Structures are given as C-alpha cells and as structure tokens.
Amino acid sequence: MNPVFSWLRSSVGRKQLMGLCGIYLYFFLFIHLTGNLRMLAGGESFNSYGHLLLETMGEIIVPIEFSLLAAFILHMYLGYKLSLENLRAKQSRYAVKDSKARKGFYSRFMAISGTWLLVFVLVHVPHFRLGVYTPIGTVNYGGVEMRDLYGAAMHFFAKGWFTLFYVVSFAFLYTHLAHGVHSSLQSLGINHPRYNVALRRISSAYAIVICGGFAALAIWAWFQRGA
Amino acid sequence: MSGKLNFKLRLWRQKDKVSEGKFQEVEAKNISPDMSFLEMLDEVNNDLMRKGEEPVAFESDCREGICGTCSLVVNGLPHGPEKGTTVCQLFMRKFRDGQTISVEPWRAAAFPVIKDLVTDRDAFDQIIAAGGFVSVNTGGAQDANALPVRKCDADTAMDAAACIGCGACVAACPNASAMLFTAAKISHLGHLPQGQPERERRALRMVAKMDELGFGNCSNHYECEAACPKEISVEHIARMNRDYGLSALLGTERERGNTGAG
C-alpha cells in the first residue's frame, strides 16, 4: 500500500493529520482576529480591509478559503471517526469512576465543543461571508463600492441574543483550543522536557488571546448599539 | 487483637466471557492493616470457600510489584488509589475501617473478561510479537563493552523498560488506548543501539497491530501516565508518534535502499 495511505489509515497518522488541520485552523483564527480588530478603527477601515482581501487579493484569498474549508471538514471527519472508535473500544463502563490525572474536563469534551463550533460555523460563515440569512448591503467610500460588512456586524451584534451566542461559542472555542493546541503538538511528537512547560503556557495564552479577543469584540459591538 | 479492619466489598462476578456480570456484596472481616489488597482477597476467598461458595477469581503472581499480573480496578482506579503502586503492593492500612470498596476488572474491548476479575490480555502479547524484540544472531557471547551506550540513553531506555505490561494504562484510558504500553516498548528498544536496525519497522508494525486489535485512539488525557504503576511518561508516546510518522512517510531503511554496508 502507498505509505501515505497506510499513514492515513493508522490511528497515529489520523491523529497527526487532525492535529495539522487544527494547527492550520488556529493560525487562521489569529489572522481573522487581527483583521477584526480594524472594527475598532471604524467602518471605513474595516470595510476597506475586507475589500482588499476579497477584490484586490481575491485570486489568493478564495483558494485559501477553500483550503480552510477542506481543513475544517477533514478535522471534523477525523474527530468524529476517532470519537466513535473510542466509544467502541470501551464497550463496558466502570461502575465506579475516578481519576489520578485530575486534569481539566476539556479533553473529554472535544466532540461536544467541536459540535457546538460546527453549529457556530454554519451560522457565522453563511451569514457574514456569503450573506445567506440577511443580504449584506453596500457602501461607497471615495467612489469605490464595497460590501458594508461593518454595518452588517453592528446590526447583528445589536441583538443581545446573537452576541450571547457568539460569546458562548468563544467559550467553547477556548475549551477546544486549551486542549487541542497542546494535544496536536503531542500527537506530532513535539514533547521535550526542556520546552514542555513553555509550550503548555504558550498554548493556554494563545487560547485566551484568541477567544478573549473575539469575545471582547462581540461585546464591544453590542455596546455600540444605537450609537 | 485490636486494630483489625472490616470492609464492605463489592466484587465483580462474571461467570465467563459471554455472561453478564454483576456486583456481589461481601464482608471482609478482621483484616490486618498490614495485609496487601490481594492477601485481603485471599482471606475473603477462604471465607467464601468455608461457606461453600465459589471464590472470586483474580490474577496474581509475584506479589512484589514486578510481574504485571495483578489487575484490579479499586474504587474506579486501576491498581487502587496509591501512585506508582501495583495492587499487590497496596496495603489495607490505606483504607478506612468500614469503607465500601468496589473491585472491578480492567474494562476494554481488547481485554475481554474471562471470569470475575480476570481479563484476557493476550492482545499485549500480540503487540510484542509484532515487533517488540531485537533480532540477534546466535553465537559466542559478545564482549560486554562492545556496544557503548550513553548513560542518558541507558536511563531513558530503562525508564521505558520498567513497563511490566499490566495493562493499567488501557484500563485507565477513557478510550481504552494501548498507546503508553506500545510506546514504552518502542522507546525501550529505540533508545539502545541493538534496537536501531529494526526501529522503523518496529514502530510501523506495533502500531498497526495495536490498531488492528481494537484498542482506542489516544486523545491525550494522560490518565495512562497517572495510573501506570511504573510511572512511565507520556513523553514516550510523543517519541513513538515521531518514529511512526517519520517511518510511515519517509519509508523504512529497506525502501530507501540503504541497507547493507555500502
């Protein structure tokens, strides 16, 4: 068999591929957050950035979007497959359960937090990227017509329930990243006593910055309602 | 004599592989605090036999923590509440007088229960047979110093070789994954010069066998490391992941065509 296929069929290989997809997605989140921070600079700055990405750099950005979609679907598929196999491997459960590891519950929560994030993406991407649920208007800056994503976001986050849904989703994202960032490194074999503490701290700091950043922006947008 | 302890035991009783099991409540009376958990069970079995009942089946051999035969889940913890201890080295003074103690077998699809608290751990032997060895040509004994091994490598290999193959890692894992066991064996041989020629094939074959036998996938909960009576580190799992990933994607030495002395 082709060695790449046998790698993909093995438990270790699939974990490694799932981790690589996860790493790709969490680097994307960082880029996404830096872009969103332009909202703080106002509508023109944010909308022009979106225009730059989609119109001026479209040939690069759209293929990247498809690669992100592919990574997301693959990550999800491998995650669910792994979870189902793990249920099968543990046919009978202990009547009394205890643990010596005393770790957080995040690691046991990945399928649930992942499912929540799937729902989130099904709401978020069609809404803000494709304008499926509500059409995104246009705005004109100095003769250039562009999508008014800023207006759409402000309109969306003015509703408390939507903001709450986003903030809860970022909390789920935090639990997913808090285990996932560190776990993907272990699956890829990156574990060294000299760097383990640093890697673990960087992993949690990264999860806090990403989720805190997105949540803060959603709450900030909610406070702008009526302004 | 004062200081004797009494316990309420809930013992898992299961007639055979196919029967449904259930708990049997048994009193353990007049137990010396200096008895090991298995000696306490011996006493309970004596009582059961005196009453004409069938004794509870459990496995043990060396009873000094080095053979890996004993395999009981005590109050939800493989080998009981002590860290770095097999259940045969767990003493009854660690329990409160009058305490209820539940005793269950390892639970994993790859380790079916044969009877009561005894499971079939043949799957581990199959993983070893798939690659957990070094091939040595027979002949005169080699000089002891012919193969120098760095102290740090010898130490790490020994840390991994401390694995007694009891299966507590699988029993503790929420996914019943055998990664820590397999990793310990791969790492033990992989750190020594004798293990190098077969290092890549070993990783590929042992992981493939482990998958085939129906163990779960590792999702890095690290329950295995915490439950291991020999306190083997999950660093060995990372090392196996590296060895496996590189061997699978880059091929073994044979495929790369650089076998032989040229």
Interface residues (C-beta under 8 A of the other chain):
Chain A: P3 V4 S6 W7 S10 S11 V12 G13 R14 K15 Q16 L82 E85 N86 R88 A89 K90 Q91 S92 R93 Y94 A95 V96 K97 D98 S99 K100 A101 R102 K103 S107 R108 M110 H179 H182 S183 Q186 S187 L188 G189 I190 N191 H192 P193
Chain B: R10 F23 V73 N75 G76 L77 P81 K83 S102 E104 R107 A108 A109 A110 A172 P174 N175 A176 S177 L204 V207 A208 M210 D211 G214 F215 G216 N217 C218 S219 N220 H221 Y222 E223 E225 A226 A227 V234 E235 I237 A238 R239 M240 N241 R242 D243 Y244 G245 A248 L249 G251 E255
